[in-house]
Amino acid sequence: MRLSLGLLFFEAESHNIKLFMIISMIAAMGTNRAIGKDNDIPWHLPDDFQYFKQTTEGHHVIMGRKNFESLPPRFRPLPNRPNVVITRKDFFDAEGSQVVNSLEEALQIAHENKEPEAFIIGGGQIYQMGLEVADKIYLTEIDSNFDGDTFFPEFDHQLWKETSRLHHPVDEKHKFAFDFVIYEKK
């Protein structure tokens, strides 16, 4: 297998078969790029949680060990989607999830299961690795700075095209305004 621009290619010995899988990243971040603090999310935005759920349900979700451990126990593993956890630990048990040691292994699992679009869901180190192979970024851009210790990586906007932006104003359930933004690699 060779990894190229987020598309996975499979070459059989007797014939060449190209199978495509979109590799996406999905995250929410403040204007200062903060995505987490002390293994938790520093905001409560119910419509963003719903967006995440609707977008990723039925698809492989790929996350780091710390991100998996930060999930509330009732959401571990995330329901209605195959969960793949990346860790450097030799004997890590993530009940109900597959555990691997690299992003490449995680993407291979999704590919072997004929996944049309796999989602990298964090944390910060996993997003950094994912930038190299991602085709698409679903990014909730929150109109506020947050105290954080984990950040979404900077990416070169010259390499990405914004294809969608939907604004969500402040309301009784959402203390901050935010935009659902989709970027696709040019």
Secondary structure, DSSP 4 states (H G I P E B T S, - for coil): -EEETTEEEEE-SSSEE----EEEEEEEE-TT-EEEBTTB-S---HHHHHHHHHHHTTS-EEEEHHHHHHS-GGGSSPTTS-EEEE-S-TT---TTSEEESSHHHHHHHHHHTT-SEEEE---HHHHHHHTTT-SEEEEEEESS----SEEPPP--GGGEEEEEEEEE--BTTBSS-EEEEEEEE-
